[in-house]
Amino acid sequence: MTIEVTRVEDAGRYELTVDGVLAGVAEFRPRSGRIVFTHTEVAEAFEGRGLGSTLAREAIADAVARGETIVPLCPFIADYLRRTEVPGADVEWPAA
């Protein structure tokens, strides 16, 4: 099984593919040095395999590598960041 996560700037999302098939997306809005994650979804046919966590891990790692401040509006990304130590991550938590 080949899993890839790719940032698609024009679509404002990270795409997760499994053997070339689109399996999930993490949508974002770029904002002056920030990346605002708004929604993450894994297709029903691919649920239960940990692919959501793979998508979150890779998208966040890419944002960190780019030097972007992460703003987790998406509940899934926020939960991932709460339970996972991400070295170098600069997180701007939204006001409650």
N, C-alpha and C positions, 0 to 999 in steps of 0.2 A: 504494500500500500504506500503510495507516494503522497505526502501531505505538503502543501506549499501555502505560504501566506504572503500575499503581494499587496503593496500599497498602490491603489489606483487613484491618483491625485484628482483627475478629472471627475471621477464619480464621488469623491469624498468618502472613500471607504477602503478598508482592508478586506481583501477577499481570501477566503480559505478554500482551497480546492483539494479534493481527494481523488487521486488518479485522473486528474484533469476535469473533474466535475465540480461545479460550484456547490460548496456544502455550507458555507456560512459567510456572514459579513459583519464587520464592526464599522459602523458609520461614524464619521467625524466632521467637524468644521475647523479649519485652520484659522487661528486668530493671533496675529502679531506675536510670534514666539510661543504660542500656546496651541495645543490640540485639544479640542473639546469633543470627547466621545459622547455620542448621543443615543446610540442604539446598537445592540449586538444580537445577532440571531443565527442559529444553526438550523438548517433544514431538518424537518421531522425525520426523514429517512436516515439522518446521520447522528441523531441524538443518542446519548448514553455511552458515548465512546471517549469522552473527555476532550472532544474537539473544540468546545467553547473555551476551555482553559488554554488550549494550544493557541487558538486565535488571539485571546487576550494577551497571553505571554509574549507572542511574537510581535503583536501590534505595539504593545507597551515598550518592548525592547527596542523596536525601531524608533519610536518617539524619543526615548532616552538617548539613543545614538545620534539623533538629529539635534539634540539639545532643546527639545520642546518641553514646556511645562504642561503637565497632564491635568486636564480638568474633567473629572469623571461624572458627567451627568447621567450616563447610562448606569443603571443599577448593577448590571452584571460586571462591568469594568470596575465600578466602585467596590463591589464585594471582593473581586479578585485582588485589588490593591490592599484591602483591609486584611486579607488573610495570607498574603504573599509578600515577602521581602523582595523588593526590586532595587538592587544596587544602582545608585546614581539617579533614581527617579525623583523629579521635582513635581510634587503633586499639589495642586491648588484645589482644596476641597470647596465645593459650592456651599454657600450659606444655606442653612436648613430652613 
